Amino acid sequence: MNVTKPDRSLKTLTILPLLLLTACSMTPEQPDYDRLITAEQQQVPEWQTLSQQTNVAYLNDLVDSDMFEDLLQIAMQSNPGLQQTLLTLQIRQSQLVQAAGEKRPFISAGISALNSRDNEASFGADVSVSWQADLWGKLADNERAADLDITEQSLLYQSARDTLAAEVMQVWLTLIAQQRAIDIEQQRNASLQQTESFIVQRYRQGLGTLEDLDSARSAVATSSASIESLKEVYRQQYIQLKTLIGQVDNPEFELPTEYPEVAIPEIDLPLQTLNRRPDLLAAYAAIEASSARTEVAYKDLLPSLSLQAVLEDVGSSPRASLFTAPVWSLLGQLTAPLYQGGQLRAAAEISELDTAILYQQYRDTLLNAVTEVEQAISQEQALVKRQQHIETALASAENNLQQYQANYRSGLLNILDLLTVQQQTYDLQAQLDDLIYQRLLNRISLGLALGLEAKA
């Protein structure tokens, strides 16, 4: 067996210690984003507390409804936006395999045939093993960035699942609220029709006026128009629900007549809440991945070392060329960028600025997260007080309506006074029902803001 060992590979290896001593000085230190993020989070004041909090583990547990669970499972399987996020996650996983493969040796084999001028054929075979030495940890940084991409995308997928679950819950509640609003308006319409019939009887008996009849008919027509408007809003929400669950056909379900129970989620300390939100965790992973790629970009300015071992043989026949008397050689190649018009340096600086942008995006996400929690808590407190006031006003209005109806039948009041009190009573009923709906809707928003996870 013949052995060839070029002196160039040995000379290459002897200068590596000198390069290792100077490499660290060429890579500038990046800002300590972990420390900056921790400082930002510690500035968040404690949340206000709410009464009747419930310790729930998942976002789904806020709503007590089996029908909702069925719709949510369909949405998780069929929503196209969520499926795109999942496919992107699978791409990130394959990209990690690619990045990890760059650290391993590359092995290739080949065979060739050549005819000389005297028609004598010769055959050659070779096996080549090449490997790039990760002198500065550049390949390891690249692999770490790819792994962080998977972490980021996994969190984005979880965030998309949580958002989808909240949207399905909110549209589900909206359908119930719209159906109840239609029922209240239909009750108003039926009451107005009864008043109209009573006025017609009085008019035929010569006790009423034509103006009273016109006013009653106008009120009935206005209420009928409101019913049609509410029905159209219901249809639009139904279409929205189909889109969310990813179906083009009409899903079959039966709406409850009463609102389901929606729990108030337990409010933790701000640091616990923020560290549970997948959008914030994904934004942090993005910063870490970009920082790793910035390290790679600066290390592209440093020399690179590649080693190659080749085993080859030549014979007069294919069988004779299969390493009967092989020759192997070892080649070490050290390359360093000398001048590329500043492109590598600019690319490293751009990567560093991209990381800084991602940090500002994290701060923006953090501000939005704090705002969402604080607004949802404040909204819950305000809606409770408003509901109490409307309940008091409605009780008084219902008592007042009974007195006005009796006085009108006795001829002590005109029709406009009665219609006004009727309008106020049903308006208060509609307001009270809407406030209950807004409170339930806000509790779902609060659970999402607090980082509750959708159950798989």
VENDALIN-V249714 format. One record per residue. N is the residue number from 1. RES is the residue in one letter. PSI is psi as a letter, one per 20 degrees, with the letter a starting at -180 (NA if undefined). NEAR is the number of other ideal C-beta (glycine too) atoms within 10 Angstrom. Layout:
n: [N N]
res: [RES RES]
psi: [PSI PSI]
near: [NEAR NEAR]
//
This chain:
n: [1 2 3 4 5 6 7 8 9 10 11 12 13 14 15 16 17 18 19 20 21 22 23 24 25 26 27 28 29 30 31 32 33 34 35 36 37 38 39 40 41 42 43 44 45 46 47 48 49 50 51 52 53 54 55 56 57 58 59 60 61 62 63 64 65 66 67 68 69 70 71 72 73 74 75 76 77 78 79 80 81 82 83 84 85 86 87 88 89 90 91 92 93 94 95 96 97 98 99 100 101 102 103 104 105 106 107 108 109 110 111 112 113 114 115 116 117 118 119 120 121 122 123 124 125 126 127 128 129 130 131 132 133 134 135 136 137 138 139 140 141 142 143 144 145 146 147 148 149 150 151 152 153 154 155 156 157 158 159 160 161 162 163 164 165 166 167 168 169 170 171 172 173 174 175 176 177 178 179 180 181 182 183 184 185 186 187 188 189 190 191 192 193 194 195 196 197 198 199 200 201 202 203 204 205 206 207 208 209 210 211 212 213 214 215 216 217 218 219 220 221 222 223 224 225 226 227 228 229 230 231 232 233 234 235 236 237 238 239 240 241 242 243 244 245 246 247 248 249 250 251 252 253 254 255 256 257 258 259 260 261 262 263 264 265 266 267 268 269 270 271 272 273 274 275 276 277 278 279 280 281 282 283 284 285 286 287 288 289 290 291 292 293 294 295 296 297 298 299 300 301 302 303 304 305 306 307 308 309 310 311 312 313 314 315 316 317 318 319 320 321 322 323 324 325 326 327 328 329 330 331 332 333 334 335 336 337 338 339 340 341 342 343 344 345 346 347 348 349 350 351 352 353 354 355 356 357 358 359 360 361 362 363 364 365 366 367 368 369 370 371 372 373 374 375 376 377 378 379 380 381 382 383 384 385 386 387 388 389 390 391 392 393 394 395 396 397 398 399 400 401 402 403 404 405 406 407 408 409 410 411 412 413 414 415 416 417 418 419 420 421 422 423 424 425 426 427 428 429 430 431 432 433 434 435 436 437 438 439 440 441 442 443 444 445 446 447 448 449 450 451 452 453 454 455 456]
res: [M N V T K P D R S L K T L T I L P L L L L T A C S M T P E Q P D Y D R L I T A E Q Q Q V P E W Q T L S Q Q T N V A Y L N D L V D S D M F E D L L Q I A M Q S N P G L Q Q T L L T L Q I R Q S Q L V Q A A G E K R P F I S A G I S A L N S R D N E A S F G A D V S V S W Q A D L W G K L A D N E R A A D L D I T E Q S L L Y Q S A R D T L A A E V M Q V W L T L I A Q Q R A I D I E Q Q R N A S L Q Q T E S F I V Q R Y R Q G L G T L E D L D S A R S A V A T S S A S I E S L K E V Y R Q Q Y I Q L K T L I G Q V D N P E F E L P T E Y P E V A I P E I D L P L Q T L N R R P D L L A A Y A A I E A S S A R T E V A Y K D L L P S L S L Q A V L E D V G S S P R A S L F T A P V W S L L G Q L T A P L Y Q G G Q L R A A A E I S E L D T A I L Y Q Q Y R D T L L N A V T E V E Q A I S Q E Q A L V K R Q Q H I E T A L A S A E N N L Q Q Y Q A N Y R S G L L N I L D L L T V Q Q Q T Y D L Q A Q L D D L I Y Q R L L N R I S L G L A L G L E A K A]
psi: [p p p p n q h h h h h g h h i g h h h h h i g h i i o q p r q n h g g g g g h g h i i p r q q q q q q k q p n q h q h h i h p n p h h g h g h h h g g h h i o h g h h g h g h h g h g h h h h h g g h h h i i q q p p q q q q q q p p a h k k p q q q q q q p p o q p p p m g j j g h h h h h h g h h h h g g g h g h h g g h h g g g g g g g g g g h g h h g g g h h h h g g g h h g g g h g h h g g g h h h g g h h h j j i r r h h g g h g g h g g g g g h h h h g h g h h h h g h h h g g h g g g g i k q h r o q p r p p q h q p r p o q o q p o a q g h g g h i i p h h g h h h g h h g g g h g h h g g g h h i i i r q q p p q p p p o q q p r i q h h h i m l h m q p q q p p p p o q p p g p k k j g g g h h g h g h h h h g h g h g h h g h g h g g h g g g g g g g h g h g g g g h g g g g g g h g g h g g h h h g h g g g h g g h g h i j i q r h h g g h g h g g h g h g h g g g g h h g g g h g g g h h g h g g g h i k p q p p NA]
near: [8 9 9 10 11 12 7 12 17 11 11 18 13 8 11 15 8 9 15 12 9 10 17 10 7 12 16 10 6 16 13 10 18 12 9 14 19 11 10 16 17 9 9 18 8 10 18 12 9 17 8 7 12 13 9 15 9 14 24 22 15 25 25 12 19 7 14 20 13 13 20 24 14 16 22 20 11 13 21 9 13 19 14 12 19 15 10 14 17 11 12 18 15 10 16 18 10 11 18 15 11 15 15 10 11 13 11 10 10 10 11 12 10 10 9 8 5 5 6 9 12 15 18 15 20 19 16 16 16 15 15 18 15 17 17 24 15 21 20 17 21 21 22 20 21 22 20 22 25 19 17 22 22 19 21 21 19 20 21 20 23 21 17 21 27 20 18 25 28 20 20 24 24 19 18 20 21 21 16 21 22 18 15 18 22 15 13 23 19 12 18 23 16 12 21 19 11 18 24 15 11 18 15 9 8 7 11 19 14 9 11 23 16 12 19 25 15 13 23 18 12 13 20 15 11 18 16 10 13 20 15 11 15 18 11 12 20 15 12 16 21 15 15 23 21 17 15 6 6 10 12 5 12 6 12 12 9 7 17 17 11 21 17 19 24 14 19 16 11 18 13 11 21 22 14 14 26 20 20 22 21 20 23 23 21 23 25 20 21 24 23 24 22 25 23 21 22 24 21 18 17 19 16 17 20 15 17 17 16 17 16 17 19 16 17 11 10 13 9 15 22 13 16 10 11 18 15 18 16 16 17 18 14 18 9 10 13 5 7 12 7 9 11 16 15 12 17 22 15 12 20 19 12 17 21 15 11 20 21 9 13 21 14 11 18 21 12 14 22 20 11 16 24 15 14 22 20 12 17 19 12 14 19 14 9 15 17 11 12 20 12 11 16 18 11 12 18 13 11 13 17 11 11 19 18 11 13 21 12 8 10 10 16 14 22 13 13 22 20 12 20 19 15 16 22 21 15 19 21 18 16 18 17 16 19 18 19 18 19 22 19 22 24 24 18 22 29 26 24 23 24 25 19 23 15 9]
//
